[in-house]
């Protein structure tokens, strides 16, 4: 999409979930607000639109890397390279 900027993508053009855990966020962050940090980039929380996290065992929320403001739960336990997908279903929502 023309209005998106690739910030950090060392392994190709799609998101392949990691075997142990991984996370993905969608942000509306202006390019001049991105902060380099080693081989990664930091973005302000207020610019995050949504996020999802994959854990090998989605019941182990103590292993989460994403803040619960972005994604309160986790998904996981799917077989790799099967063409299966994940879907998040909201149990509840809150304003803001």
Buried (B, 14 or more C-beta within 10 A) or exposed (E): EEEEEEEEEEEEEEEEBEEEBBBEBEBEBEEEEBEEEEEEEEBEEEBBEEBBBBBBEBEEEEBBEBEEEBBBBBBBEEEEEEEEEEEEEEEEEEEE
